[in-house]
């Protein structure tokens, strides 16, 4: 099978990488605005239950390992880069009809790379979206985290959307 026929059969989902780039640009742009316009740790009320609060997260989700001695920065950078390579490989091998999966993958990819940039350049991830209810506060997050969450939710939904592989299609000869 030649290359043109292989690409026609599988389709290239790498064209969706523009969406990952858009996530990165929006994420880094909003983090720069938050850094320039907000005072660290000082909540700015937007609507009831939502503040803009500039915070720096040296850990992972929900500040996991934030109190570690600093090794976690490069651990999370390495982990995100390895996952990014895997995601691009997965994206490359998707079939033409797997657009939903392609979008989910590039959302996760864009979010991961947006946060990697912060870790490499600043040593922490800039968070600023802060939801709360009375005395309960959800950990602050950013647009990269939102893209990762949406992409992961799309992947989970995709597991329920796809019918289980039941073998070769019936041809009526049985």
C-alpha positions as CSV (number, residue, x, y, z in Angstrom):
1,X,0.0,0.0,0.0
2,X,1.5,3.4,-1.0
3,X,1.6,6.5,1.3
4,X,-1.2,8.3,-0.5
5,X,-3.5,5.3,-0.1
6,X,-2.6,4.9,3.6
7,X,-3.2,8.6,4.3
8,X,-6.5,8.4,2.4
9,X,-7.6,5.4,4.5
10,X,-6.5,6.9,7.8
11,X,-6.9,10.6,7.1
12,X,-4.6,12.9,8.9
13,X,-5.9,14.4,12.1
14,X,-2.7,16.5,12.5
15,X,-4.7,19.3,10.9
16,X,-6.4,19.7,14.3
17,X,-3.1,20.9,15.8
18,X,-4.3,24.5,15.1
19,X,-6.7,24.0,18.0
20,X,-3.9,23.1,20.4
21,X,-2.1,26.2,19.3
22,X,-5.2,28.3,19.9
23,X,-5.6,26.8,23.4
24,X,-1.9,27.7,24.1
25,X,-2.3,31.2,22.9
26,X,-5.5,31.9,24.8
27,X,-4.1,30.3,27.9
28,X,-0.8,32.2,27.9
29,X,-2.6,35.4,27.0
30,X,-5.1,35.2,29.8
31,X,-2.4,34.2,32.3
32,X,-0.3,37.2,31.2
33,X,-3.4,39.5,31.7
34,X,-4.1,38.0,35.1
35,X,-0.5,38.5,36.1
36,X,-0.5,42.1,34.9
37,X,-3.9,43.1,36.3
38,X,-4.3,41.1,39.5
39,X,-2.5,41.3,42.9
40,X,-1.3,37.9,44.1
41,X,-3.8,36.3,46.4
42,X,-6.2,39.2,46.4
43,X,-9.6,38.0,45.1
44,X,-11.5,40.3,42.7
45,X,-15.3,39.5,42.8
46,X,-16.8,39.0,39.3
47,X,-20.2,37.5,40.2
48,X,-21.4,35.7,43.3
49,X,-19.5,32.4,43.5
50,X,-16.7,33.5,41.1
51,X,-13.6,35.5,41.7
52,X,-10.4,36.2,39.7
53,X,-7.6,35.3,42.1
54,X,-4.0,35.2,41.0
55,X,-2.2,32.2,42.5
56,X,0.9,30.3,41.6
57,X,0.8,26.5,41.7
58,X,4.1,24.6,42.0
59,X,2.3,21.3,42.1
60,X,-0.1,19.5,39.8
61,X,-3.9,19.5,39.9
62,X,-5.4,20.6,43.2
63,X,-1.8,21.6,44.2
64,X,-0.7,17.9,44.4
65,X,3.0,17.9,45.5
66,X,3.1,21.7,45.7
67,X,5.0,21.4,49.0
68,X,7.7,19.2,47.6
69,X,11.3,20.4,47.5
70,X,11.3,21.5,43.9
71,X,11.9,18.3,42.1
72,X,8.2,18.2,41.1
73,X,8.7,21.1,38.6
74,X,10.9,19.0,36.3
75,X,9.0,15.8,37.0
76,X,5.7,17.5,35.7
77,X,7.5,19.1,32.8
78,X,8.9,15.7,31.7
79,X,5.6,13.9,32.3
80,X,3.7,16.5,30.2
81,X,6.2,16.4,27.4
82,X,6.1,12.5,27.3
83,X,2.3,12.6,27.3
84,X,2.4,15.3,24.6
85,X,4.5,13.0,22.3
86,X,2.1,10.1,23.0
87,X,-0.9,12.3,22.2
88,X,0.6,13.5,18.9
89,X,1.3,9.8,17.9
90,X,-2.2,8.9,18.9
91,X,-3.6,11.8,16.9
92,X,-1.5,10.8,13.9
93,X,-2.9,7.3,13.9
94,X,-6.6,8.2,14.2
95,X,-8.9,7.2,11.4
96,X,-10.6,9.7,9.2
97,X,-14.0,9.4,11.0
98,X,-12.5,10.0,14.5
99,X,-12.8,13.8,14.6
100,X,-14.3,13.8,18.2
101,X,-11.2,11.9,19.5
102,X,-8.9,14.3,17.5
103,X,-10.5,17.3,19.2
104,X,-10.3,15.7,22.6
105,X,-6.6,14.9,22.1
106,X,-5.6,18.4,20.9
107,X,-7.5,20.1,23.8
108,X,-5.5,18.0,26.2
109,X,-2.3,18.6,24.3
110,X,-2.8,22.4,24.1
111,X,-3.6,22.6,27.9
112,X,-0.6,20.4,28.8
113,X,1.8,22.5,26.7
114,X,0.3,25.8,28.1
115,X,1.1,24.6,31.6
116,X,4.5,23.3,30.6
117,X,5.4,26.7,29.4
118,X,4.6,28.2,32.8
119,X,6.6,25.5,34.7
120,X,9.7,26.0,32.5
121,X,9.6,29.8,32.4
122,X,8.2,30.7,35.9
123,X,8.7,27.5,38.0
124,X,4.9,27.4,38.7
125,X,1.6,27.4,36.9
126,X,-0.4,30.7,36.9
127,X,-4.0,30.1,38.1
128,X,-6.7,32.7,38.4
129,X,-10.2,31.3,37.9
130,X,-11.7,30.8,41.4
131,X,-15.1,29.4,42.1
132,X,-16.6,29.0,45.5
133,X,-19.8,28.3,47.4
134,X,-20.2,29.9,50.8
135,X,-17.1,28.6,52.7
136,X,-16.1,25.9,50.2
137,X,-13.6,27.0,47.6
138,X,-12.7,25.0,44.5
139,X,-9.0,25.2,43.7
140,X,-8.1,28.0,41.3
141,X,-7.4,27.0,37.8
142,X,-6.7,28.4,34.3
143,X,-7.8,27.9,30.7
144,X,-5.2,25.2,30.1
145,X,-6.7,23.2,32.9
146,X,-10.2,23.8,31.4
147,X,-9.0,22.5,28.0
148,X,-7.5,19.4,29.6
149,X,-10.7,18.7,31.6
150,X,-12.9,19.2,28.5
151,X,-10.7,16.9,26.4
152,X,-10.7,14.2,29.1
153,X,-14.5,14.5,29.5
154,X,-14.8,14.1,25.7
155,X,-12.7,11.0,25.8
156,X,-14.8,9.5,28.6
157,X,-18.0,10.3,26.7
158,X,-16.5,8.8,23.6
159,X,-16.2,5.4,25.4
160,X,-20.0,5.5,25.8
161,X,-20.6,6.7,22.3
162,X,-18.7,4.0,20.5
163,X,-20.4,0.6,20.2
164,X,-18.3,-2.3,21.5
165,X,-16.2,-4.1,18.8
166,X,-18.2,-7.2,18.2
167,X,-16.0,-8.7,15.5
168,X,-16.3,-8.5,11.7
169,X,-19.6,-7.2,10.3
170,X,-22.2,-9.8,9.5
171,X,-22.6,-10.6,5.9
172,X,-25.8,-12.6,6.1
173,X,-24.1,-15.9,5.3
174,X,-24.7,-17.4,8.7
